[in-house]
Amino acid sequence: MKIAYIASYYPRECGIATFTEHLIKAMQCQETPPEVCVIAMNDEGQVYDYPPEVTFTVRQNYMQDYLDAAAWVNSNGIDLVVVQHEFGIFGGESGIFLLPFLHKLKTPFITTFHTVLKAPSFLQKSIVREISRQAARVVVMSRLAISFLEDIYEVPAEKISFIPHGVPDFEKLTIRTEVVPEALRERKVIFTFGLLSRNKGIETVINALPQVIARHPDAMYVVAGKTHPAVLRHAGEEYRNSLKQLAKDLGVEDHILFLDEFLSENDLFAWLTRSQIYVTPYLSEAQITSGTLTYAMGAGAAVLSTPYWYARELLAEGRGRLFGFAQHEALSQLILSLFDEPEKLEALRTNALAYGRELQWSRMGARYLHLAIKIRSTPRPKPLAIPMPDAAALPPLNLTHIRRLTDDTGIVQHAKYGIPNLKEGYCVDDNARALMMLLMAQQYRKGKEGPELLPVYLSFIHYMQTPDGNFRNFLSFSRQYLDEVGSEDSFGRTVWALGYLIRFAPNNSYREFAYELYHRSIQHFDALEHLRGRANTVIGVCHYLMQHPTDEGMFHVLERLVQPMTDAWERNATREWRWYEKSMTYDNGILPLALLHAAEVTGNERWREIALDSLSFLENLTMVHGYFSPVGNNGWHCEGGACPVFDQQAIETMAMVLLYRQAHAVTGDAAYLGKMVNCYQWFLGENVLRIPLYDHETHGCCDGLSAEGLNRNQGAESTLAYFISHLTVLNCCEALPKQGKPVRTAIISTNIISKIG
């Protein structure tokens, strides 16, 4: 068996690196050791002199390195990948860059979670859930972590394995007595080791020393360990210096020794065996495992600890003693009771040593290897390709966040996380989308979804229409106009929403109102200069024509709107570049979508051909990895150039969902529905970062994917894009079983088709 490990690794001075090194050695000492290779994580700006087993390195904040590492695994005969997960060692926000690596793997993997948070952020929770979903098995080192995974992250119990943190077989190590200064060998040593940072609570022990020293003047506190590299980068030795100053202020500086070094296993054992008491004075309960505490137990130390999660579990049944967080007086009393009554101290050491023998790395390595063999021998299930999901399997339709963003003026443009950002006011763009989304929701819920919101959005559009029929776009929260004329995009999207309302109005009052606003805007159609403004307008006109199929004048308007789009195609499309412009910018799917709508109402085959040709080109660019990855807004995609990955926006995905739905309506090809669902799943985590944008807690949608992770703001544009996409899929799920394969129907008279086509 060939196993690849991805983790930080020796000689990097880090707890995960030490754990991984020991785990590999433990598995290698088994009767049938696996072949080993390591993918080592390099922290920012650091390069290490790695041992030979490190065959690939990943720079923490370079996502391409993760994809290259996955490709290396897939091409080098690896049977299993073992991931050591800690949020801080992987790149992107909360280590999100690990997810693309895992998704690209063609081999199964095990993940050991070194941290399982009780109160994770949205992103942290999403990452852990996605890792657990993809993993063949996840390993944790405490019973509490199992309950957290099951209850908070909804990981199935059968996917979780409990394998405790291992400890060296200290009895087989050579004790270098010279490591401990001779002057300390007869003193009562209190010992703490590990990377220093403020959450370690060393000041609690220092504050306890005066009382201890008053009765036992030979007591000495030894703090071993370098300052944590992340702390060192941002604050230098500020914490260590503050501890030294505290000791000086308390008059105990001669009773403290700071060892600014990363101890080897042998040196650590020498200190532990020469110490009377080992202390972990952490300041927070939120620690699900601790390698330092486990090692102290394995060495048979008498352990005192604050009651963080892992300590409560490990020190139960008389294996150690607990004291309250930052409670230095309670700690001093515990230390004094053990120094005053040596038999109590010896009982703790005996209990700890007996338990520690059960945790030796050789035993833990055997358990990991047994799990690895079991996973390798279990056939991996083949993913099922289901074109259309069961509607019940999709997130429920919940417009709570839409209502949160909406007041009696309209829907607010932006949000800070899930809270409306009133400073940014409103725009006609979003209120037009909101109007269309609500109409779709009413169709799905038979008129029962949000009828009170319809007049709000329509009234806003009416308020933003200028006397000559154009539309302003921006309105302040105080209801002051912020522009005289909006963009062509906002104009087109408003016409789209009005056409949609004319087609799907719940009653004549709404239809007549929309009809009036729509007709007042027509005089501006011919002045549109940009393709996307025209494309949005085309879709609105097509919805209007579906309701009024005998309006010949509007067919001529449609032809004039479409003509510059087809001219742009003829001018810019080449054999290799099948697009309307020499660059692909934003909202790209809207261009072929508009032509497909126009082809549907007119029967124009040339428009249909151009639309499907450009759809194929767009698909080959954005669906090549098996999931939807839209052209990023960070640089556009120019002919002959590289396609930017980030920043990915929700409106790109909405356009593709609508595009594939319309392609199915025009062609009857059911394959388009499967691709529609594939694009929709971008919102649910089927994307380049493997993270959902839809927030099940707020029922909003994050604003986009950046190179660092999620934009956690949940504004109107992204949330509406999600719900329009969601409702498109839901309505397809509802309609197809009843109707079977849709059949395109001719709704335009032959003479009109001949005039336009």
Long-range contacts (C-beta under 8 A, 24 or more apart in sequence): 1-34, 1-35, 1-79, 1-80, 1-372, 1-373, 1-376, 2-34, 2-35, 2-36, 2-37, 2-76, 2-77, 2-78, 2-79, 2-80, 3-27, 3-34, 3-35, 3-36, 3-37, 3-78, 3-79, 3-80, 3-81, 3-82, 3-372, 4-37, 4-38, 4-39, 4-73, 4-76, 4-78, 4-80, 4-81, 4-82, 5-36, 5-37, 5-38, 5-39, 5-81, 5-82, 5-83, 5-84, 6-38, 6-39, 6-41, 6-58, 6-69, 6-81, 6-82, 6-83, 6-84, 6-101, 7-38, 7-39, 7-40, 7-41, 7-83, 7-84, 7-89, 8-40, 8-41, 8-43, 8-84, 8-89, 9-38, 9-40, 9-41, 9-48, 9-50, 9-54, 10-50, 10-51, 11-48, 11-49, 11-50, 12-40, 12-42, 12-43, 12-46, 12-48, 13-195, 13-226, 13-229, 13-262, 14-89, 14-195, 14-229, 15-114, 15-194, 15-195, 15-291, 15-292, 16-84, 16-86, 16-89, 16-114, 18-291, 19-84, 19-114, 19-165, 19-166, 19-291, 20-84, 22-166, 22-168, 22-361, 23-82, 23-166, 23-361, 23-364, 23-365, 23-368, 24-53, 25-361, 25-365, 26-166, 26-361, 26-362, 26-364, 26-365, 26-366, 26-368, 27-365, 27-368, 27-369, 27-372, 28-365, 29-362, 29-365, 30-365, 30-366, 30-369, 32-369, 34-79, 34-369, 34-372, 37-76, 37-78, 39-69, 39-72, 39-73, 41-89, 41-90, 43-89, 43-229, 44-233, 59-91, 60-89, 60-90, 60-91, 60-97, 61-91, 61-92, 61-97, 62-91, 63-91, 63-92, 63-97, 63-100, 63-707, 66-91, 66-97, 66-98, 66-100, 66-101, 67-100, 67-101, 67-104, 69-101, 70-100, 70-101, 70-102, 70-104, 70-105, 71-104, 73-105, 73-106, 73-107, 74-104, 74-105, 74-106, 74-107, 78-107, 79-107, 79-376, 80-107, 80-108, 80-109, 80-110, 80-136, 80-372, 80-375, 80-376, 81-105, 81-107, 81-108, 81-109, 81-110, 82-109, 82-110, 82-111, 82-112, 82-368, 82-372, 83-109, 83-110, 83-111, 83-112, 83-131, 83-135, 84-112, 84-114, 85-111, 85-112, 85-113, 85-114, 85-115, 85-131, 86-114, 86-115, 87-115, 87-124, 87-127, 88-230, 92-689, 92-707, 92-708, 92-709, 93-123, 93-708, 93-709, 93-710, 94-121, 94-123, 94-124, 94-127, 94-709, 95-127, 96-123, 96-127, 96-689, 96-690, 96-691, 96-708, 96-709, 96-710, 97-689, 98-127, 98-131, 99-127, 99-130, 99-131, 99-689, 99-690, 99-691, 100-688, 100-689, 100-690, 102-131, 102-134, 102-135, 102-690, 103-134, 103-690, 108-135, 108-136, 108-375, 108-376, 108-380, 109-134, 109-135, 109-136, 110-135, 110-136, 110-137, 110-138, 110-139, 110-368, 110-371, 110-372, 110-375, 111-135, 111-137, 111-138, 111-139, 112-138, 112-139, 112-140, 112-141, 112-163, 113-138, 113-139, 113-140, 113-145, 113-149, 113-288, 114-141, 114-288, 114-289, 115-288, 115-289, 116-140, 116-145, 116-148, 116-149, 116-153, 116-288, 117-148, 117-286, 117-288, 118-148, 118-152, 118-286, 119-286, 120-152, 120-153, 122-695, 122-697, 122-710, 122-712, 123-691, 123-709, 123-710, 123-712, 125-152, 125-153, 126-685, 126-691, 126-692, 127-691, 128-153, 128-155, 129-153, 129-154, 129-155, 130-685, 130-690, 130-691, 132-159, 135-159, 136-375, 136-378, 136-380, 137-161, 137-371, 137-375, 139-163, 139-368, 139-371, 140-288, 140-289, 141-165, 141-288, 141-289, 141-310, 142-288, 142-289, 142-309, 142-310, 142-313, 142-314, 143-313, 144-288, 144-309, 144-310, 144-313, 145-288, 145-289, 148-288, 161-371, 163-364, 163-367, 163-368, 163-371, 164-294, 164-359, 164-364, 165-289, 165-290, 165-291, 165-294, 165-359, 165-364, 166-294, 166-359, 166-360, 166-361, 166-363, 166-364, 166-365, 167-294, 167-295, 167-297, 167-298, 167-299, 167-356, 167-359, 167-360, 167-361, 168-265, 168-269, 168-295, 168-298, 168-360, 168-361, 169-360, 169-361, 169-362, 170-269, 170-272, 170-273, 170-298, 170-299, 170-300, 170-356, 173-265, 173-266, 173-269, 174-266, 175-266, 175-269, 175-270, 175-273, 176-266, 176-267, 176-270, 177-270, 179-266, 179-267, 179-270, 179-271, 180-270, 180-271, 180-274, 184-220, 184-222, 184-257, 184-274, 185-274, 186-218, 187-218, 187-219, 187-220, 188-216, 188-218, 188-219, 188-220, 188-276, 188-277, 188-339, 189-219, 189-220, 189-221, 189-222, 189-271, 189-274, 189-275, 189-276, 189-277, 190-219, 190-220, 190-221, 190-222, 190-275, 190-276, 190-277, 190-278, 190-279, 190-335, 191-221, 191-222, 191-224, 191-271, 191-272, 191-275, 191-277, 191-278, 191-279, 191-301, 192-221, 192-222, 192-223, 192-224, 192-225, 192-278, 192-279, 192-280, 192-281, 193-223, 193-224, 193-225, 193-263, 193-268, 193-271, 193-292, 194-224, 194-225, 194-280, 194-291, 194-292, 195-225, 195-226, 195-227, 195-228, 195-229, 196-223, 196-225, 196-226, 196-227, 196-228, 196-231, 196-239, 196-240, 197-227, 197-228, 197-230, 197-231, 197-239, 198-231, 198-239, 198-283, 199-282, 199-283, 199-284, 200-281, 200-282, 200-283, 201-281, 201-282, 201-283, 201-306, 201-325, 201-326, 202-243, 202-281, 203-242, 203-243, 203-246, 204-281, 204-283, 204-306, 204-326, 204-327, 204-328, 204-331, 205-279, 205-281, 205-328, 205-331, 206-243, 206-246, 206-247, 206-250, 206-252, 206-256, 207-246, 207-250, 207-328, 208-328, 208-329, 208-331, 208-332, 208-335, 209-247, 209-250, 209-252, 209-255, 209-256, 209-332, 210-250, 210-251, 210-252, 211-329, 211-332, 211-333, 211-336, 212-332, 212-335, 212-336, 212-339, 213-252, 213-255, 215-336, 215-339, 215-340, 216-336, 216-339, 219-255, 219-335, 219-339, 220-255, 220-256, 220-257, 221-252, 221-255, 221-256, 221-257, 222-256, 222-257, 222-259, 222-271, 222-275, 223-256, 223-257, 223-258, 223-259, 224-259, 224-261, 224-263, 224-268, 224-271, 225-259, 225-260, 225-261, 225-262, 225-263, 226-260, 226-261, 226-262, 227-260, 268-295, 268-299, 269-299, 272-296, 272-299, 272-300, 272-301, 273-299, 273-300, 275-301, 276-302, 276-338, 276-339, 276-345, 277-301, 277-302, 277-303, 277-304, 277-335, 277-338, 277-345, 278-302, 278-303, 278-304, 279-303, 279-304, 279-305, 279-331, 280-304, 280-305, 280-306, 280-308, 280-311, 281-305, 281-306, 281-331, 282-306, 282-308, 282-311, 282-325, 283-325, 283-326, 284-308, 284-325, 285-309, 285-325, 287-311, 290-314, 294-356, 294-359, 296-352, 297-352, 297-355, 297-356, 297-359, 298-356, 298-357, 298-359, 298-360, 299-353, 299-356, 300-349, 300-350, 300-352, 300-353, 300-356, 301-349, 301-352, 302-338, 302-345, 302-346, 302-348, 302-349, 302-352, 303-348, 303-352, 304-331, 304-334, 304-335, 317-351, 318-347, 318-348, 318-351, 319-348, 319-351, 319-352, 319-355, 320-348, 320-352, 321-348, 385-674, 387-670, 387-671, 387-673, 387-674, 387-677, 388-673, 388-674, 388-677, 388-732, 388-733, 388-736, 389-677, 389-729, 389-733, 390-733, 391-730, 391-733, 391-734, 394-726, 394-729, 394-730, 394-733, 395-684, 395-694, 395-696, 395-726, 397-441, 397-444, 397-445, 397-449, 397-723, 397-726, 397-727, 397-730, 398-699, 399-441, 399-449, 399-450, 399-699, 399-723, 400-698, 400-699, 401-695, 401-698, 401-699, 401-700, 401-714, 401-719, 402-434, 402-437, 402-450, 402-453, 402-719, 402-720, 402-723, 403-450, 403-453, 404-698, 404-700, 405-715, 405-716, 405-719, 406-434, 406-453, 406-456, 408-456, 409-456, 409-460, 409-475, 409-479, 410-434, 410-456, 410-457, 410-459, 410-460, 410-475, 411-456, 411-457, 411-460, 411-716, 411-720, 412-477, 412-716, 413-715, 413-716, 413-717, 414-713, 414-715, 414-716, 415-700, 415-713, 415-714, 415-715, 415-716, 416-713, 417-698, 417-712, 417-713, 417-714, 418-695, 418-697, 418-698, 418-700, 418-714, 421-713, 421-715, 422-477, 423-477, 424-477, 425-474, 425-475, 425-476, 425-477, 425-482, 426-460, 426-474, 426-475, 426-477, 427-473, 427-474, 427-475, 427-486, 427-490, 428-460, 428-461, 428-464, 428-471, 428-472, 428-473, 428-474, 428-475, 428-486, 428-490, 428-493, 428-494, 429-473, 429-486, 429-489, 429-490, 429-493, 429-494, 429-717, 430-716, 430-717, 430-720, 431-457, 431-460, 431-461, 431-464, 432-457, 432-461, 432-490, 432-493, 432-494, 432-496, 432-497, 432-498, 433-493, 433-497, 433-716, 433-717, 433-720, 433-721, 433-724, 434-716, 434-720, 435-461, 435-497, 435-500, 435-501, 436-496, 436-497, 436-500, 436-501, 436-724, 437-720, 437-723, 437-724, 437-727, 439-500, 439-501, 439-504, 439-505, 439-506, 440-723, 440-724, 440-727, 440-728, 440-731, 441-723, 441-727, 442-506, 443-504, 443-731, 444-727, 444-730, 444-731, 444-734, 447-506, 451-506, 454-506, 454-510, 458-501, 458-510, 458-513, 458-514, 461-494, 461-497, 461-498, 461-517, 462-513, 462-517, 464-494, 465-517, 465-520, 465-521, 468-523, 468-524, 469-520, 469-521, 469-522, 469-523, 469-524, 470-521, 470-524, 471-521, 487-533, 488-528, 488-529, 488-530, 488-532, 488-533, 488-534, 489-530, 489-532, 489-533, 489-536, 489-587, 491-521, 491-524, 491-528, 491-533, 491-536, 491-537, 492-528, 492-532, 492-533, 492-534, 492-535, 492-536, 492-537, 492-540, 493-536, 494-521, 494-540, 495-521, 495-536, 495-537, 495-540, 495-541, 496-536, 496-537, 496-539, 496-540, 496-543, 497-540, 498-540, 498-544, 499-539, 499-540, 499-541, 499-542, 499-543, 499-544, 500-540, 500-543, 502-543, 502-544, 502-547, 502-548, 503-543, 503-544, 503-546, 503-547, 518-544, 522-557, 525-557, 525-560, 525-561, 526-560, 528-561, 531-564, 531-565, 531-568, 531-580, 531-581, 531-591, 532-586, 532-587, 532-590, 532-591, 534-561, 534-562, 534-564, 534-565, 534-594, 535-565, 535-590, 535-591, 535-593, 535-594, 536-590, 536-594, 537-561, 538-562, 538-565, 538-594, 538-595, 538-597, 538-598, 539-590, 539-593, 539-594, 539-597, 542-594, 542-597, 542-598, 542-600, 542-601, 543-597, 545-601, 545-748, 546-601, 546-747, 549-601, 549-747, 549-748, 549-749, 550-749, 552-752, 552-755, 555-602, 555-748, 555-752, 555-755, 555-756, 556-756, 558-598, 558-601, 558-602, 558-756, 559-756, 562-594, 562-595, 562-598, 562-607, 565-591, 565-594, 565-595, 566-595, 566-606, 566-607, 566-610, 569-610, 569-614, 573-613, 573-614, 574-639, 577-617, 577-639, 577-640, 578-613, 578-614, 578-616, 578-617, 579-614, 579-617, 579-618, 579-639, 580-614, 582-638, 582-639, 583-636, 583-637, 583-638, 583-639, 584-618, 584-621, 584-631, 584-636, 584-637, 584-638, 584-643, 585-631, 585-633, 585-636, 586-631, 586-633, 586-636, 586-649, 586-651, 586-652, 587-651, 587-652, 587-655, 588-618, 588-630, 588-631, 588-652, 588-655, 589-618, 589-652, 589-655, 589-656, 589-658, 589-659, 590-655, 590-659, 592-618, 592-659, 593-655, 593-658, 593-659, 593-662, 596-659, 596-662, 596-663, 596-665, 596-666, 597-662, 599-666, 600-662, 600-665, 600-666, 600-744, 601-747, 601-748, 602-748, 602-752, 602-753, 602-756, 602-757, 603-746, 603-748, 603-753, 603-757, 604-753, 604-756, 604-757, 605-757, 606-757, 608-666, 611-663, 611-666, 612-663, 612-667, 615-659, 615-663, 618-656, 619-675, 622-656, 623-675, 623-678, 623-679, 625-688, 627-678, 627-681, 627-682, 627-686, 627-687, 627-688, 628-653, 628-656, 628-678, 628-679, 628-681, 628-682, 628-686, 628-687, 629-687, 629-688, 630-656, 630-682, 633-704, 634-707, 645-688, 645-707, 646-705, 646-706, 646-707, 647-704, 647-705, 647-706, 647-707, 647-711, 648-687, 648-688, 648-704, 648-705, 649-703, 649-704, 649-718, 650-683, 650-693, 650-701, 650-703, 650-704, 650-717, 650-718, 650-721, 650-722, 651-717, 651-718, 651-721, 653-679, 653-680, 653-682, 653-683, 653-721, 653-725, 654-721, 654-722, 654-724, 654-725, 657-724, 657-725, 657-728, 657-729, 658-724, 658-725, 658-728, 661-728, 661-732, 664-742, 665-742, 665-744, 666-744, 668-741, 668-742, 668-743, 668-744, 670-741, 673-732, 673-736, 676-728, 676-729, 676-732, 677-729, 679-725, 680-725, 680-726, 680-728, 680-729, 683-722, 683-725, 683-726, 693-718, 693-722, 694-722
